[in-house]
């Protein structure tokens, strides 16, 4: 670990983790993109039923991710990081592929649950492997490449589905109403092809050399020691604003733009997601460079959260702006909310080798699961009056941002921390 150069094998590992996360995010966002067209194809056409059935499928997926985050995290510490990396890719790829052939809502729900379990494991295992393999000075570079590449999967999901509707050769296999099936199948094939790179990767030497006497993957030990629990809780809070931006500001962009009288072409949810995730990808790359420049994870995260506050205030208060400027602010929100890479890296670096995979895998999925109380709180404050959306979004956002800034001030700086130890 004395060398600050990145070996050829480590570069292959970064590429596999990055491409795996790319397909991971592609599948995660693809469901949101094709949700209504796929339900229409399965016979759900009533507007209210679309909301109910779509929400049910989403909840099954999120439940799978919460369960999978715990299962894969424990397995990553007990059985190894590499096995979880490829096991999770295999599971969500098969489920993704099979999603292209569902013909009833029960099968759809089962496959979204299975896909959710698979989607929960790849990022944590990939980041843990990268952090334990690269020299400490280069860890931030590795993780920004993983997370930044992964965020582009969301953009690809949106663009591929839209463009696939005009592919003439695809008409020989599916009609335009079933393009969503092809999008799922393509995602599954991409993940399965990625498994071919398995033989170019290796297990973490740090993990292999860790003391076998230490208790590995003890998830409940995170809650039985107050100091350890507080570290875990602080890490969780740091990531909350990222999914507040995605689940409230970006998801409700059409409604927010209507209240703010945005001028020009109507704002669509799909385009807001695309611009937001383009920003997330650019932000994931940039925050790593900011961290490298300051040689500090905490400074980089603090800068990005403060910028998030500024652009959230602009987003919720600029009345009568053009559609293009509105999308530009969506991009900026994504950019400064794109500290996901450093957030996951910080969490990974806070804990010893015997718990690192458990923490790195569970925390991102618990943050994703926090979307549920965040949106519940937002909807409860908004009530039936659409005019309350702006105020409720602002209140919920400020709570998320303040908690994240407080938590960032409480965790230890880990930029050059030696990770070769056990809890």
C-alpha positions in Angstrom: 0.0 0.0 0.0 3.1 2.2 0.0 2.9 2.8 -3.7 0.5 5.5 -4.9 0.2 4.0 -8.4 -2.8 2.1 -9.6 -2.0 -1.4 -10.9 -3.4 -2.9 -14.1 -5.5 -5.4 -12.0 -6.9 -2.6 -9.9 -7.9 -0.7 -13.0 -9.8 -3.8 -14.3 -11.5 -4.0 -10.9 -12.5 -0.3 -11.1 -13.9 -0.9 -14.6 -15.9 -4.0 -13.5 -17.3 -2.1 -10.4 -18.2 0.9 -12.5 -19.9 -1.0 -15.3 -21.7 -3.1 -12.8 -23.1 0.0 -11.1 -23.9 1.4 -14.5 -26.2 -1.6 -15.2 -27.5 -1.4 -11.6 -28.6 2.2 -12.0 -30.0 1.5 -15.5 -32.3 -1.1 -14.1 -33.2 0.9 -11.0 -34.3 4.0 -13.1 -35.7 1.9 -16.0 -38.6 0.8 -13.9 -39.5 4.4 -13.3 -39.2 5.2 -17.0 -41.3 2.2 -18.2 -43.6 1.9 -15.3 -46.8 3.3 -16.9 -46.3 1.9 -20.4 -45.6 -1.6 -18.9 -48.7 -1.4 -16.7 -50.8 -0.3 -19.7 -49.5 -3.3 -21.6 -50.6 -5.5 -18.8 -54.1 -4.1 -18.8 -53.8 -1.4 -16.2 -55.2 1.8 -17.8 -57.2 3.6 -15.1 -55.2 6.6 -13.8 -55.8 5.8 -10.1 -54.9 2.1 -10.7 -51.7 3.2 -12.4 -50.7 5.1 -9.3 -51.7 2.3 -6.9 -50.1 -0.6 -8.9 -47.0 1.4 -9.7 -46.6 2.3 -6.1 -47.0 -1.4 -5.1 -44.3 -2.5 -7.5 -42.0 0.2 -6.4 -42.5 -0.8 -2.7 -41.7 -4.4 -3.5 -38.5 -3.3 -5.2 -37.5 -1.1 -2.3 -38.3 -3.9 0.2 -36.0 -6.1 -1.8 -33.3 -3.5 -1.7 -33.6 -3.0 2.1 -33.5 -6.8 2.7 -30.7 -7.3 0.1 -28.6 -4.5 1.6 -28.4 -6.4 4.9 -28.0 -9.9 3.3 -25.3 -8.9 0.8 -23.4 -6.8 3.4 -23.2 -9.6 5.8 -22.1 -12.0 3.0 -19.5 -9.5 1.8 -17.8 -9.7 5.2 -18.3 -13.4 5.7 -17.7 -14.8 2.2 -15.7 -12.1 0.5 -16.3 -8.9 -1.6 -15.8 -10.5 -5.0 -18.5 -13.2 -4.6 -21.0 -10.5 -3.6 -20.0 -8.2 -6.5 -20.8 -10.9 -9.1 -23.6 -12.6 -7.2 -25.5 -9.4 -7.1 -24.9 -8.6 -10.7 -26.0 -12.1 -11.7 -29.2 -11.8 -9.7 -30.4 -8.4 -10.9 -29.4 -9.2 -14.5 -31.5 -12.4 -14.6 -34.4 -10.6 -12.9 -34.1 -7.7 -15.4 -34.0 -10.1 -18.4 -37.1 -12.0 -17.1 -39.0 -8.7 -16.6 -39.2 -8.5 -20.3 -41.4 -11.5 -20.5 -43.9 -10.9 -17.6 -47.6 -11.1 -18.4 -49.3 -10.5 -15.1 -48.8 -8.2 -12.1 -47.9 -11.0 -9.6 -44.9 -12.0 -11.7 -43.9 -8.4 -12.2 -44.0 -7.8 -8.4 -42.0 -11.0 -7.7 -39.3 -10.0 -10.2 -39.1 -6.4 -9.0 -38.5 -7.8 -5.5 -35.8 -10.2 -6.7 -34.2 -7.4 -8.8 -34.3 -5.2 -5.7 -32.3 -7.8 -3.7 -29.7 -8.0 -6.5 -29.5 -4.2 -7.0 -28.7 -3.7 -3.3 -25.4 -5.5 -3.3 -23.3 -4.3 -6.3 -22.3 -0.8 -5.2 -21.3 -1.7 -1.6 -19.2 -4.6 -2.7 -17.6 -2.6 -5.5 -16.7 0.4 -3.4 -15.4 -1.9 -0.6 -13.2 -3.8 -3.1 -11.9 -0.5 -4.6 -11.2 1.1 -1.2 -9.3 -1.9 0.1 -7.3 -2.3 -3.1 -6.2 1.2 -4.1 -3.5 3.2 -2.4 -5.1 5.5 0.2 -4.2 8.6 -1.8 -6.1 7.2 -4.8 -9.3 5.8 -3.1 -11.3 8.8 -4.0 -10.4 8.6 -7.7 -11.5 5.0 -7.9 -14.8 5.6 -6.2 -15.7 8.7 -8.3 -15.1 6.6 -11.4 -17.5 3.9 -10.1 -20.3 6.2 -9.0 -19.9 8.7 -11.9 -20.1 5.9 -14.5 -23.0 4.3 -12.6 -25.1 7.5 -12.7 -24.9 7.5 -16.5 -27.0 4.3 -16.4 -30.0 6.4 -15.5 -29.5 8.6 -18.6 -29.0 5.6 -20.8 -32.3 4.0 -19.5 -34.2 7.1 -20.5 -32.6 7.7 -23.9 -32.6 4.0 -24.9 -36.3 3.6 -24.2 -37.1 6.7 -26.2 -34.9 5.8 -29.1 -36.0 2.1 -29.1 -39.5 3.2 -30.1 -38.2 4.3 -33.5 -35.9 1.3 -34.2 -37.3 -0.3 -37.3 -35.4 -3.6 -36.8 -37.0 -3.9 -33.4 -40.4 -4.0 -34.9 -39.7 -7.5 -36.2 -39.7 -8.7 -32.6 -42.0 -6.4 -30.6 -44.6 -3.8 -31.3 -44.0 -0.2 -30.2 -46.3 -0.7 -27.1 -43.9 -3.4 -25.9 -40.7 -1.5 -26.3 -40.4 -1.6 -22.5 -39.9 -5.4 -22.7 -36.9 -4.9 -25.0 -35.4 -2.3 -22.6 -35.5 -4.8 -19.8 -34.0 -7.6 -21.9 -31.2 -5.3 -23.1 -30.4 -4.4 -19.4 -30.3 -8.1 -18.5 -28.0 -9.0 -21.4 -25.6 -6.2 -20.5 -25.3 -7.5 -16.9 -24.8 -11.1 -18.0 -22.1 -10.0 -20.4 -20.4 -8.1 -17.6 -20.0 -11.4 -15.7 -17.4 -12.4 -18.4 -15.0 -9.9 -16.7 -15.2 -11.9 -13.5 -12.0 -13.7 -14.3 -10.0 -10.5 -14.5 -10.7 -9.5 -10.9 -9.4 -10.7 -7.6 -10.4 -10.7 -3.9 -9.3 -8.0 -1.6 -5.9 -8.8 0.0 -6.8 -6.8 3.0 -9.9 -8.9 3.5 -7.9 -12.2 3.0 -5.3 -11.1 5.5 -7.7 -9.9 8.2 -7.7 -11.8 11.5 -10.0 -14.8 11.3 -10.6 -14.4 15.0 -12.5 -11.2 14.5 -16.3 -11.5 14.1 -17.1 -10.8 10.5 -20.4 -9.4 9.2 -22.0 -9.0 12.6 -24.7 -6.6 11.5 -26.3 -6.2 15.0 -22.9 -5.2 16.5 -23.5 -1.8 14.8 -26.3 -1.2 17.2 -24.9 -2.7 20.4 -22.0 -0.2 20.8 -23.0 3.4 21.1 -19.8 4.8 19.5 -20.1 2.5 16.5 -23.9 3.2 16.2 -23.4 6.9 16.1 -20.8 6.6 13.4 -23.2 4.5 11.4 -26.1 6.9 12.0 -24.0 10.0 11.0 -23.0 8.3 7.8 -26.7 7.5 7.0 -27.7 11.2 7.6 -25.0 12.5 5.3 -26.6 10.7 2.3 -30.2 11.8 2.9 -30.1 15.0 0.8 -29.2 13.1 -2.4 -32.4 11.1 -2.4 -34.4 14.1 -1.2 -33.3 15.9 -4.4 -34.2 12.8 -6.5 -37.5 11.8 -4.9 -38.9 15.3 -4.3 -37.3 18.0 -6.4 -36.7 16.0 -9.5 -39.6 13.5 -9.3 -42.1 16.3 -8.7 -40.6 18.6 -11.3 -43.7 18.7 -13.5 -45.9 19.8 -10.6 -43.3 22.3 -9.2 -42.8 23.8 -12.7 -46.5 24.3 -13.1 -46.8 26.2 -9.8 -43.8 28.4 -10.7 -45.4 29.2 -14.1 -42.3 27.9 -16.1 -42.5 29.4 -19.6 -42.2 27.4 -22.8 -42.4 23.7 -23.5 -44.0 21.7 -20.7 -41.6 20.1 -18.2 -41.7 16.3 -18.2 -40.7 13.9 -15.5 -38.6 11.9 -17.9 -36.5 14.9 -19.0 -36.2 16.2 -15.5 -34.8 12.8 -14.4 -32.4 12.7 -17.4 -31.0 16.2 -16.6 -30.9 15.5 -12.9 -28.9 12.3 -13.4 -26.6 13.9 -16.0 -25.8 16.3 -13.1 -25.4 13.4 -10.6 -22.9 11.7 -12.9 -20.9 14.9 -13.4 -21.1 15.7 -9.7 -19.8 12.2 -8.7 -16.8 12.8 -10.9 -16.2 16.3 -9.7 -16.7 15.8 -5.9 -13.9 13.2 -6.0 -11.6 15.7 -7.6 -12.6 18.4 -5.0 -11.8 15.8 -2.3 -8.4 15.1 -3.8 -7.7 18.8 -4.1 -8.5 19.6 -0.5 -7.3 16.2 0.7 -10.5 16.0 2.7 -13.8 14.1 2.4 -15.6 16.3 4.8 -14.7 19.6 3.1 -15.9 18.3 -0.3 -19.2 17.0 1.1 -19.8 20.3 3.0 -19.2 22.4 -0.1 -21.6 20.3 -2.1 -24.3 20.3 0.5 -24.1 24.1 0.9 -24.4 24.4 -2.9 -27.4 22.1 -2.8 -29.1 24.5 -0.4 -28.4 27.5 -2.7 -29.8 25.8 -5.8 -32.8 24.3 -3.9 -33.8 27.9 -2.8 -33.4 29.0 -6.5 -35.4 26.0 -7.8 -38.3 26.6 -5.5 -38.5 30.4 -5.8 -37.7 31.4 -9.4 -41.1 32.2 -10.9 -41.7 32.4 -14.6 -38.3 31.2 -15.8 -37.9 29.3 -19.1 -38.1 25.6 -19.5 -34.4 25.4 -20.5 -33.3 27.3 -17.4 -35.5 25.1 -15.2 -33.8 22.0 -16.6 -30.4 23.7 -16.1 -31.2 24.1 -12.4 -32.3 20.4 -12.4 -28.8 19.6 -13.7 -27.2 21.8 -11.0 -29.2 20.1 -8.3 -28.1 16.7 -9.6 -24.5 18.0 -9.8 -24.2 19.2 -6.2 -26.4 16.3 -5.0 -23.8 14.0 -6.8 -21.6 13.6 -3.7 -22.9 10.0 -3.5 -19.4 8.6 -4.4 -17.7 10.4 -1.5 -20.6 9.7 0.9 -20.3 5.9 0.3 -16.5 6.1 0.5 -16.7 8.0 3.8 -19.0 5.3 5.2 -16.7 2.6 4.0 -13.6 4.2 5.5 -15.2 4.7 9.0 -15.2 1.0 9.8 -12.9 -2.0 10.2 -12.4 -4.7 7.6 -14.6 -7.2 9.4 -17.6 -4.8 9.1 -16.7 -2.7 6.1 -18.8 -4.5 3.5 -21.8 -4.7 5.8 -21.7 -0.9 6.4 -20.9 0.0 2.8 -23.8 -2.1 1.5 -26.4 -1.3 4.0 -26.0 2.4 4.4 -26.7 3.4 0.7 -29.8 1.1 0.7 -31.1 2.5 4.0 -30.7 6.0 2.5 -32.6 4.9 -0.6 -35.3 3.5 1.8 -35.4 6.9 3.5 -37.2 8.0 0.3 -40.4 6.6 1.9 -40.5 8.8 5.0 -39.2 11.8 3.0 -42.0 11.6 0.5 -44.5 10.8 3.2 -43.5 13.9 5.1 -43.5 16.0 1.9 -47.0 14.8 0.9 -48.4 15.2 4.4 -47.2 18.8 4.6 -48.5 19.5 1.1 -51.9 18.0 1.8 -54.6 18.4 -0.8 -53.6 21.9 -1.8 -51.1 21.9 -4.7 -50.0 25.4 -3.8 -48.4 24.0 -0.6 -46.0 21.8 -2.6 -43.3 24.6 -2.7 -43.5 25.3 1.0 -43.5 21.6 2.0 -40.6 20.8 -0.3 -38.6 23.6 1.3 -39.3 22.5 4.8 -38.5 18.9 4.2 -35.3 19.9 2.3 -34.0 22.2 5.0 -34.4 19.4 7.6 -32.5 17.0 5.4 -29.7 19.5 4.7 -29.2 20.6 8.3 -29.1 17.0 9.5 -26.5 16.2 6.8 -24.3 19.2 7.6 -24.5 18.3 11.4 -23.6 14.7 10.7 -20.7 15.7 8.5 -19.2 17.8 11.3 -19.4 14.8 13.6 -17.6 12.1 11.6 -13.9 11.7 11.5 -11.8 12.7 8.4 -10.8 9.6 6.5 -8.9 10.9 3.4 -5.6 9.2 4.3 -6.9 6.7 6.9 -5.3 3.3 7.0 -8.1 0.8 6.5 -6.1 -2.3 7.4 -7.7 -3.0 10.9 -10.7 -4.7 12.4 -13.4 -3.5 14.8 
